[in-house]
Amino acid sequence: MNYPAIRAIFKYEMARTWRTLAQSIVSPVLSTSLYFIVFGSAIGSRMSDIDGIAYSAFLVPGLMMLSLLTQSVSNASFGIYFPRFIGTIFELLSAPVSTLEIVLGYVGAAACKSIIVGVIILITAAFFVDLQIMHPFLMLLFLVLTALTFSMLGFIIGIWADNFEKLQVVPLLIITPLTFLGGSFYSISMLPEVWQTVTLFNPVVYLISGFRWSFYEISDVNLWVSLGMTSLFLCICTGGIFWIFKTGYGLKN
């Protein structure tokens, strides 16, 4: 394992975060704080509790997951797309660095950025609501698994995209709507029975449900199903990256 190569890629990607601090950290935290103010304080005070949890507190896992998914995809996709755009990817491919080491460097950095944003949002939420994390280790497990999975998905999108417009299509038109419809702001048990069944085809439901269970021991889907689906998504994204490097798709042309 070429640890210096992994460390070099990782440090370069993390350094880009500190250079664009306002965009990478401040912007998602500020937008999430606005969600807490508008939905949590203004609207939440007029809503009844959900499964015995105050609506403002119920929002916290969903908002964290919303930010985590979008930031993971965005960080990883731009991180690998930019070297392709300026042509430095060929230097990396010709260097004595394996596929695994490249992925560990880029995906690891993207996941770390997203986790940092998630933790900051969690701390921010503590100023607005009374937080309760009943299973902190399980919460961290979901946090890390989700960040890794969607960073891998972002890596795949960064390889697939051949312009900046395509780079934004999946996060804006697919990831964000799925997150909003996946129970970020409500429990799917509040929906009509038909729509509850339809919602179960949304993969984000399992991520948010399991993550919320680690806070309050309430969920829309069985905890083990959520954990299993999260692991399945991780395996699918890993297989997709393996196929990309094996075939050279998006890298050798």
Backbone as numpy.savetxt, mean C-alpha at the origin, in Angstrom:
# Nx Ny Nz CAx CAy CAz Cx Cy Cz
24.80 -13.55 -2.02 23.96 -12.36 -2.02 24.84 -11.11 -2.02
24.60 -10.22 -2.98 25.39 -9.01 -3.11 24.77 -7.90 -2.25
25.11 -7.91 -0.97 24.51 -6.95 -0.03 24.90 -5.50 -0.33
26.14 -5.22 -0.75 26.47 -3.82 -1.10 25.59 -3.28 -2.23
25.25 -4.12 -3.21 24.40 -3.67 -4.32 22.99 -3.37 -3.82
22.46 -4.26 -2.98 21.12 -4.04 -2.42 21.10 -2.75 -1.61
22.15 -2.58 -0.79 22.23 -1.39 0.06 22.34 -0.12 -0.79
23.08 -0.17 -1.89 23.25 1.00 -2.76 21.92 1.41 -3.40
21.18 0.42 -3.92 19.87 0.72 -4.52 18.92 1.26 -3.46
18.91 0.61 -2.31 18.02 1.01 -1.22 18.32 2.44 -0.77
19.58 2.76 -0.55 19.96 4.08 -0.07 19.66 5.16 -1.11
19.86 4.81 -2.38 19.56 5.79 -3.44 18.07 6.12 -3.48
17.24 5.09 -3.38 15.79 5.30 -3.40 15.31 6.05 -2.15
15.87 5.73 -1.01 15.48 6.43 0.21 15.95 7.88 0.19
17.12 8.12 -0.41 17.63 9.49 -0.51 16.69 10.35 -1.37
16.08 9.74 -2.38 15.12 10.47 -3.22 13.91 10.91 -2.40
13.54 10.11 -1.41 12.42 10.47 -0.54 12.73 11.72 0.26
13.94 11.80 0.82 14.29 12.97 1.63 14.45 14.21 0.77
14.81 14.02 -0.52 14.92 15.18 -1.41 13.55 15.72 -1.79
12.55 14.85 -1.79 11.18 15.27 -2.13 10.28 15.05 -0.92
10.69 15.58 0.20 10.01 15.32 1.46 8.55 15.77 1.44
8.30 16.94 0.86 6.93 17.47 0.82 6.00 16.54 0.05
6.48 16.03 -1.06 5.65 15.15 -1.89 5.54 13.76 -1.29
6.63 13.24 -0.74 6.68 11.85 -0.29 6.04 11.64 1.09
6.21 12.58 1.99 5.75 12.40 3.37 4.66 13.39 3.75
4.92 14.67 3.55 4.02 15.71 4.03 2.66 15.64 3.34
2.67 15.46 2.01 1.41 15.47 1.24 0.43 14.37 1.67
0.85 13.08 1.73 -0.12 12.05 2.17 -0.59 12.22 3.60
0.32 12.68 4.49 -0.08 12.88 5.89 -1.09 14.03 5.99
-0.86 15.10 5.24 -1.77 16.25 5.26 -3.15 15.87 4.72
-3.17 15.14 3.60 -4.45 14.75 3.01 -5.22 13.81 3.94
-4.51 12.90 4.61 -5.17 11.99 5.54 -5.69 12.74 6.76
-4.96 13.74 7.22 -5.43 14.56 8.34 -6.73 15.27 7.98
-6.84 15.70 6.73 -8.08 16.34 6.27 -9.24 15.35 6.31
-8.97 14.09 5.97 -10.00 13.06 6.07 -10.49 12.93 7.51
-9.55 12.93 8.45 -9.92 12.82 9.86 -10.77 14.01 10.30
-10.39 15.19 9.84 -11.12 16.39 10.23 -12.54 16.39 9.65
-12.63 16.08 8.34 -13.92 16.14 7.66 -14.81 14.96 8.02
-14.29 13.74 7.80 -15.10 12.55 8.03 -15.17 12.18 9.51
-14.05 12.31 10.20 -14.02 11.89 11.60 -14.72 12.86 12.53
-14.35 14.14 12.43 -14.90 15.11 13.37 -16.25 15.67 12.91
-16.30 16.19 11.68 -17.52 16.85 11.21 -18.66 15.86 10.98
-18.39 14.81 10.20 -19.44 13.85 9.86 -19.55 12.77 10.94
-18.41 12.32 11.45 -18.42 11.22 12.42 -19.19 11.53 13.69
-19.19 12.81 14.10 -19.91 13.18 15.31 -21.42 13.03 15.15
-21.90 12.97 13.91 -23.33 12.84 13.64 -23.74 11.40 13.33
-22.76 10.49 13.33 -23.05 9.10 12.98 -23.00 8.21 14.22
-23.77 7.14 14.17 -23.78 6.19 15.28 -22.54 5.30 15.22
-22.25 4.62 16.32 -21.10 3.73 16.38 -21.29 2.55 15.42
-20.17 1.99 14.96 -20.19 0.80 14.11 -19.59 -0.35 14.91
-20.42 -1.34 15.21 -20.00 -2.49 16.02 -19.38 -2.05 17.35
-19.96 -0.98 17.91 -19.49 -0.51 19.20 -18.26 0.38 19.13
-17.79 0.70 17.93 -16.61 1.55 17.75 -17.05 2.90 17.20
-16.55 3.97 17.79 -16.85 5.31 17.29 -16.42 5.43 15.83
-17.23 6.11 15.04 -16.95 6.18 13.60 -15.58 6.80 13.32
-15.19 7.81 14.07 -13.89 8.44 13.85 -12.75 7.45 14.08
-12.90 6.57 15.08 -11.88 5.54 15.33 -11.96 4.44 14.29
-13.17 4.12 13.84 -13.38 3.09 12.82 -12.66 3.45 11.53
-12.53 4.74 11.26 -11.90 5.20 10.03 -10.40 4.95 9.97
-9.74 4.91 11.12 -8.28 4.90 11.16 -7.65 3.78 10.33
-8.02 2.50 10.52 -7.40 1.45 9.71 -7.65 1.63 8.22
-8.86 2.05 7.85 -9.18 2.24 6.44 -8.36 3.35 5.81
-8.21 4.46 6.51 -7.42 5.57 5.98 -5.94 5.22 5.91
-5.46 4.48 6.90 -4.07 4.03 6.85 -3.84 3.13 5.65
-4.79 2.21 5.42 -4.65 1.29 4.30 -4.76 2.02 2.96
-5.64 3.00 2.87 -5.76 3.81 1.65 -4.44 4.47 1.30
-3.82 5.09 2.28 -2.54 5.75 2.06 -1.43 4.74 1.77
-1.45 3.61 2.48 -0.41 2.60 2.32 -0.43 2.02 0.90
-1.62 1.71 0.40 -1.73 1.11 -0.93 -1.27 2.09 -2.01
-1.78 3.31 -1.96 -1.44 4.27 -3.00 0.03 4.65 -2.96
0.58 4.82 -1.76 1.99 5.20 -1.65 2.92 4.06 -2.08
2.56 2.82 -1.73 3.39 1.67 -2.12 3.47 1.55 -3.64
2.32 1.63 -4.29 2.28 1.52 -5.75 3.02 2.68 -6.39
2.78 3.89 -5.91 3.39 5.08 -6.50 4.91 5.07 -6.34
5.39 4.78 -5.13 6.84 4.79 -4.88 7.57 3.75 -5.72
7.04 2.52 -5.76 7.73 1.45 -6.47 7.66 1.64 -7.98
6.51 2.08 -8.49 6.37 2.24 -9.94 7.29 3.34 -10.47
7.33 4.48 -9.77 8.21 5.56 -10.21 9.67 5.19 -10.02
9.97 4.44 -8.94 11.36 4.07 -8.66 11.99 3.26 -9.77
11.23 2.33 -10.38 11.80 1.51 -11.46 11.56 2.12 -12.83
10.51 2.95 -12.97 10.22 3.56 -14.27 11.27 4.60 -14.64
11.69 5.40 -13.66 12.61 6.49 -13.96 13.94 5.98 -14.54
14.57 4.91 -13.97 15.78 4.38 -14.63 15.52 3.89 -16.05
14.34 3.35 -16.32 14.00 2.94 -17.68 13.86 4.16 -18.57
13.28 5.23 -18.04 13.02 6.44 -18.81 14.32 7.12 -19.23
15.30 7.18 -18.32 16.56 7.86 -18.64 17.63 6.90 -19.16
17.34 5.58 -19.15 18.25 4.61 -19.74 19.27 4.00 -18.81
19.27 4.38 -17.54 20.27 3.82 -16.61 19.94 2.39 -16.19
18.76 1.90 -16.55 18.39 0.54 -16.19 19.33 -0.48 -16.83
19.88 -0.13 -18.02 20.77 -1.06 -18.72 22.09 -1.24 -17.98
22.54 -0.18 -17.32 23.75 -0.29 -16.50 23.50 -1.25 -15.33
22.32 -1.17 -14.77 21.98 -2.04 -13.65 21.85 -3.49 -14.10
21.24 -3.70 -15.28 21.06 -5.06 -15.78 22.38 -5.70 -16.19
23.35 -4.89 -16.60 24.65 -5.43 -17.02 25.61 -5.60 -15.84
25.25 -5.06 -14.68 26.09 -5.18 -13.49 25.93 -6.57 -12.88
26.90 -7.00 -12.08 26.80 -8.32 -11.42 25.81 -8.30 -10.25
24.55 -8.02 -10.60 23.48 -7.94 -9.60 22.35 -8.84 -10.07
21.90 -9.73 -9.21 20.85 -10.68 -9.59 19.48 -10.03 -9.57
18.51 -10.75 -10.14 17.12 -10.28 -10.14 16.62 -10.06 -8.72
16.90 -11.01 -7.85 16.46 -10.91 -6.47 17.02 -9.68 -5.79
18.28 -9.38 -6.04 18.92 -8.23 -5.40 18.33 -6.91 -5.90
18.02 -6.84 -7.20 17.39 -5.64 -7.75 16.02 -5.42 -7.12
15.24 -6.49 -7.06 13.89 -6.40 -6.50 13.95 -6.04 -5.02
14.86 -6.66 -4.27 14.99 -6.35 -2.85 15.32 -4.88 -2.62
16.19 -4.34 -3.46 16.57 -2.93 -3.32 15.41 -1.99 -3.59
14.76 -2.15 -4.75 13.68 -1.23 -5.13 12.41 -1.45 -4.30
11.99 -2.70 -4.19 10.75 -2.99 -3.46 10.94 -2.72 -1.97
12.11 -3.07 -1.43 12.38 -2.82 -0.02 12.31 -1.34 0.30
12.88 -0.50 -0.56 12.85 0.95 -0.33 11.43 1.49 -0.42
10.68 1.04 -1.44 9.30 1.51 -1.60 8.43 1.11 -0.41
8.61 -0.14 0.05 7.84 -0.62 1.20 8.19 0.17 2.46
9.47 0.44 2.65 9.90 1.21 3.84 9.30 2.62 3.83
9.29 3.26 2.66 8.68 4.60 2.57 7.21 4.54 2.97
6.50 3.54 2.44 5.07 3.42 2.72 4.81 3.15 4.20
5.63 2.29 4.79 5.48 1.98 6.21 5.73 3.21 7.07
6.73 4.01 6.69 7.02 5.25 7.42 5.80 6.18 7.37
5.21 6.32 6.16 4.02 7.16 6.02 2.87 6.60 6.86
2.70 5.26 6.84 1.64 4.63 7.63 1.79 4.88 9.11
3.01 4.77 9.61 3.27 4.99 11.04 3.02 6.46 11.41
3.44 7.37 10.54 3.21 8.80 10.80 1.71 9.10 10.84
0.95 8.47 9.92 -0.50 8.66 9.91 -1.12 8.11 11.19
-0.61 6.98 11.65 -1.10 6.39 12.90 -0.87 7.34 14.07
0.32 7.94 14.10 0.62 8.90 15.16 -0.27 10.13 15.03
-0.48 10.58 13.79 -1.35 11.73 13.54 -2.77 11.44 14.01
-3.24 10.21 13.76 -4.61 9.84 14.15 -4.80 9.93 15.65
-3.73 9.70 16.40 -3.84 9.73 17.86 -4.21 11.12 18.38
-3.97 12.16 17.57 -4.35 13.51 17.97 -5.83 13.80 17.73
-6.47 12.95 16.92 -7.87 13.18 16.57 -8.82 12.21 17.25
-8.38 10.98 17.50 -9.28 9.96 18.06 -8.55 9.19 19.17
-9.34 8.48 19.95 -8.78 7.59 20.98 -8.45 6.25 20.32
-7.17 6.02 20.08 -6.74 4.81 19.38 -6.72 3.60 20.31
-7.03 2.46 19.72 -6.96 1.20 20.45 -6.43 0.14 19.50
-5.25 -0.38 19.79 -4.66 -1.44 18.96 -4.56 -2.69 19.82
-5.48 -3.60 19.62 -5.57 -4.78 20.48 -4.52 -5.82 20.14
-4.07 -5.84 18.88 -3.07 -6.83 18.45 -1.98 -6.12 17.65
-1.05 -5.45 18.32 -0.04 -4.64 17.61 0.86 -5.45 16.69
1.22 -6.67 17.08 2.10 -7.47 16.22 1.38 -7.90 14.94
0.11 -8.22 15.06 -0.68 -8.57 13.88 -0.86 -7.34 12.99
-1.05 -6.19 13.61 -1.16 -4.95 12.85 0.10 -4.69 12.04
1.26 -4.88 12.67 2.54 -4.70 11.97 2.70 -5.72 10.85
2.23 -6.96 11.08 2.33 -7.99 10.05 1.52 -7.60 8.82
0.29 -7.16 9.01 -0.53 -6.71 7.88 0.09 -5.49 7.21
0.65 -4.61 8.01 1.27 -3.40 7.48 2.42 -3.76 6.55
3.29 -4.65 7.00 4.47 -5.05 6.22 4.06 -5.86 4.98
3.16 -6.83 5.16 2.73 -7.66 4.03 2.06 -6.82 2.95
1.20 -5.89 3.36 0.52 -5.04 2.39 1.50 -4.13 1.67
2.44 -3.54 2.41 3.43 -2.66 1.80 4.28 -3.42 0.79
4.71 -4.62 1.15 5.52 -5.43 0.23 4.72 -5.83 -1.01
3.48 -6.28 -0.80 2.66 -6.75 -1.92 2.41 -5.65 -2.92
2.00 -4.49 -2.45 1.65 -3.42 -3.38 2.89 -2.68 -3.90
4.00 -2.80 -3.20 5.25 -2.29 -3.76 5.67 -3.17 -4.94
5.46 -4.48 -4.82 5.73 -5.38 -5.94 4.80 -5.09 -7.11
3.52 -4.83 -6.79 2.57 -4.47 -7.85 3.01 -3.18 -8.53
3.45 -2.21 -7.74 3.96 -0.97 -8.31 5.19 -1.19 -9.17
6.05 -2.10 -8.76 7.24 -2.45 -9.54 6.82 -3.00 -10.91
5.81 -3.86 -10.92 5.29 -4.43 -12.17 4.70 -3.32 -13.05
3.95 -2.40 -12.44 3.37 -1.29 -13.21 4.46 -0.41 -13.80
5.53 -0.17 -13.03 6.64 0.64 -13.52 7.35 0.00 -14.71
7.37 -1.33 -14.76 7.95 -2.03 -15.90 7.00 -1.98 -17.09
5.70 -2.13 -16.82 4.69 -2.15 -17.89 4.50 -0.79 -18.54
4.52 0.27 -17.75 4.23 1.61 -18.28 5.33 2.08 -19.22
4.91 2.68 -20.34 5.88 3.26 -21.27 5.76 4.78 -21.36
4.94 5.37 -20.49 4.86 6.82 -20.38 4.30 7.18 -19.01
4.38 8.47 -18.67 3.96 8.90 -17.34 2.45 8.79 -17.15
1.69 8.87 -18.25 0.24 8.74 -18.14 -0.14 7.33 -17.68
0.48 6.32 -18.30 0.20 4.94 -17.90 0.62 4.68 -16.47
1.65 5.40 -16.03 2.15 5.21 -14.67 1.09 5.58 -13.63
0.17 6.49 -14.02 -0.85 6.96 -13.08 -2.20 6.27 -13.26
-2.36 5.52 -14.35 -3.67 4.93 -14.66 -4.13 3.96 -13.58
-3.27 2.98 -13.24 -3.67 1.95 -12.28 -3.92 2.53 -10.89
-3.01 3.36 -10.34 -3.29 3.91 -9.01 -4.56 4.76 -8.96
-4.79 5.58 -9.98 -5.92 6.51 -9.94 -7.25 5.85 -10.30
-7.23 4.97 -11.29 -8.48 4.40 -11.81 -8.81 3.02 -11.27
-7.85 2.37 -10.61 -8.12 1.02 -10.10 -7.89 0.93 -8.59
-6.67 1.24 -8.14 -6.32 1.06 -6.73 -7.18 1.94 -5.82
-7.25 3.24 -6.11 -8.01 4.15 -5.26 -9.50 3.82 -5.22
-10.17 3.59 -6.37 -11.59 3.20 -6.30 -11.82 1.90 -5.54
-10.95 0.90 -5.74 -11.11 -0.36 -5.02 -10.97 -0.16 -3.52
-10.09 0.75 -3.12 -9.90 1.01 -1.70 -11.12 1.71 -1.10
-11.67 2.69 -1.84 -12.86 3.38 -1.37 -14.04 2.42 -1.27
-14.12 1.45 -2.21 -15.23 0.50 -2.22 -14.93 -0.75 -1.39
-13.78 -0.78 -0.75 -13.38 -1.96 0.00 -13.63 -1.89 1.49
-14.41 -0.90 1.92 -14.74 -0.79 3.34 -13.86 0.16 4.12
-13.20 1.10 3.43 -12.36 2.06 4.14 -13.19 2.94 5.06
-14.37 3.34 4.60 -15.20 4.29 5.33 -16.46 3.67 5.91
-16.65 2.38 5.71 -17.87 1.74 6.19 -17.62 0.24 6.34
-18.55 -0.43 7.00 -18.52 -1.89 7.08 -19.39 -2.44 5.97
-18.89 -3.47 5.26 -19.68 -3.99 4.14 -20.96 -4.67 4.62
-21.07 -4.94 5.92 -22.31 -5.49 6.45 -23.45 -4.48 6.39
-23.11 -3.20 6.16 -24.12 -2.16 6.03 -24.76 -2.16 4.65
-24.17 -2.89 3.70 -24.66 -2.92 2.33 -25.77 -3.96 2.19
-26.61 -3.84 1.14 -27.58 -4.89 0.84 -26.86 -6.22 0.58
-27.53 -7.31 0.79 -26.90 -8.62 0.73 -26.24 -8.88 -0.63
-26.90 -8.46 -1.70 -26.34 -8.68 -3.04 -25.00 -7.96 -3.18
-24.94 -6.71 -2.71 -23.72 -5.94 -2.84 -22.63 -6.43 -1.90
-23.02 -7.04 -0.78 -22.02 -7.66 0.09 -21.29 -8.77 -0.65
-22.04 -9.58 -1.41 -21.44 -10.66 -2.18 -20.53 -10.12 -3.27
-20.98 -9.07 -3.96 -20.18 -8.45 -5.03 -18.89 -7.88 -4.45
-18.99 -7.26 -3.28 -17.83 -6.62 -2.66 -16.74 -7.63 -2.31
-17.12 -8.87 -2.05 -16.14 -9.89 -1.69 -15.19 -10.21 -2.84
-15.52 -9.79 -4.06 -14.61 -9.96 -5.20 -13.56 -8.86 -5.25
-13.69 -7.89 -4.37 -12.71 -6.81 -4.28 -11.57 -7.25 -3.37
-10.37 -7.42 -3.88 -9.26 -7.94 -3.04 -8.90 -7.03 -1.88
-9.16 -5.73 -2.02 -8.78 -4.79 -0.97 -9.62 -5.00 0.29
-10.82 -5.56 0.14 -11.68 -5.84 1.29 -10.95 -6.69 2.32
-10.22 -7.70 1.85 -9.55 -8.63 2.75 -8.40 -7.94 3.49
-7.73 -7.02 2.82 -6.63 -6.30 3.46 -7.15 -5.39 4.57
-8.17 -4.60 4.24 -8.73 -3.65 5.21 -9.39 -4.39 6.37
-10.10 -5.47 6.06 -10.81 -6.23 7.09 -9.83 -6.82 8.11
-8.78 -7.47 7.63 -7.79 -8.04 8.53 -7.05 -6.99 9.33
-6.74 -5.87 8.66 -6.04 -4.78 9.33 -6.91 -4.18 10.43
-8.21 -4.01 10.16 -9.12 -3.45 11.16 -9.30 -4.41 12.34
-9.27 -5.71 12.06 -9.40 -6.69 13.14 -8.25 -6.55 14.14
-7.06 -6.24 13.65 -5.91 -6.10 14.55 -6.07 -4.91 15.48
-6.93 -3.95 15.10 -7.19 -2.80 15.96 -8.29 -3.10 16.98
-9.46 -3.57 16.46 -10.65 -3.62 17.30 -11.28 -5.01 17.42
-10.69 -6.01 16.79 -11.25 -7.36 16.76 -12.65 -7.39 16.12
-12.84 -6.52 15.15 -14.05 -6.57 14.33 -13.61 -6.62 12.87
-14.31 -7.38 12.05 -13.94 -7.51 10.65 -15.13 -7.95 9.83
-15.06 -7.71 8.54 -16.10 -8.15 7.61 -15.82 -9.54 7.07
-14.56 -9.95 7.16 -14.13 -11.25 6.64 -13.32 -11.94 7.72
-13.37 -13.26 7.76 -12.60 -14.03 8.73 -11.13 -13.65 8.67
-10.51 -13.52 9.84 -9.11 -13.08 9.94 -8.19 -13.97 9.12
-8.35 -15.30 9.21 -7.45 -16.21 8.51 -7.65 -16.15 7.01
-8.87 -15.87 6.58 -9.12 -15.67 5.15 -8.40 -14.42 4.67
-8.48 -13.36 5.47 -7.78 -12.11 5.12 -6.28 -12.31 5.02
-5.73 -13.02 6.01 -4.29 -13.27 6.01 -3.88 -14.16 4.83
-4.71 -15.16 4.54 -4.43 -16.04 3.42 -4.49 -15.32 2.08
-5.49 -14.45 1.90 -5.63 -13.70 0.66 -4.48 -12.72 0.49
-4.07 -12.09 1.58 -2.93 -11.17 1.52 -1.66 -11.90 1.09
-1.44 -13.09 1.63 -0.28 -13.91 1.25 -0.38 -14.35 -0.20
-1.61 -14.67 -0.65 -1.82 -15.07 -2.05 -1.48 -13.93 -2.99
-1.92 -12.71 -2.67 -1.59 -11.55 -3.51 -0.07 -11.34 -3.59
0.60 -11.56 -2.45 2.05 -11.41 -2.42 2.71 -12.43 -3.34
2.23 -13.67 -3.33 2.79 -14.72 -4.18 2.54 -14.43 -5.66
1.36 -13.90 -5.98 1.03 -13.57 -7.37 1.96 -12.48 -7.89
2.17 -11.44 -7.09 3.05 -10.34 -7.50 4.50 -10.81 -7.63
4.92 -11.70 -6.72 6.27 -12.26 -6.80 6.44 -13.05 -8.10
5.43 -13.86 -8.44 5.47 -14.61 -9.69 5.51 -13.71 -10.90
4.76 -12.59 -10.84 4.77 -11.64 -11.96 6.14 -11.02 -12.18
6.82 -10.66 -11.10 8.16 -10.08 -11.22 9.15 -11.11 -11.74
9.03 -12.35 -11.26 9.91 -13.42 -11.74 9.74 -13.60 -13.25
8.49 -13.58 -13.73 8.23 -13.74 -15.16 8.83 -12.58 -15.96
8.73 -11.35 -15.43 9.26 -10.18 -16.13 10.76 -10.31 -16.35
11.49 -10.70 -15.31 12.94 -10.80 -15.44 13.35 -12.02 -16.26
12.53 -13.07 -16.24 12.86 -14.26 -17.01 12.67 -14.03 -18.50
11.64 -13.26 -18.87 11.36 -13.01 -20.27 11.99 -11.71 -20.78
12.36 -10.81 -19.83 12.92 -9.53 -20.24 11.87 -8.54 -20.66
10.61 -8.82 -20.36 9.52 -7.92 -20.76 9.71 -6.53 -20.18
9.68 -5.52 -21.05 9.80 -4.14 -20.61 11.18 -3.71 -20.20
12.15 -4.63 -20.25 13.50 -4.29 -19.82 14.51 -4.31 -20.94
14.32 -5.20 -21.90 15.32 -5.39 -22.95 14.93 -4.73 -24.26
13.90 -3.90 -24.23 13.52 -3.20 -25.46 13.32 -1.73 -25.16
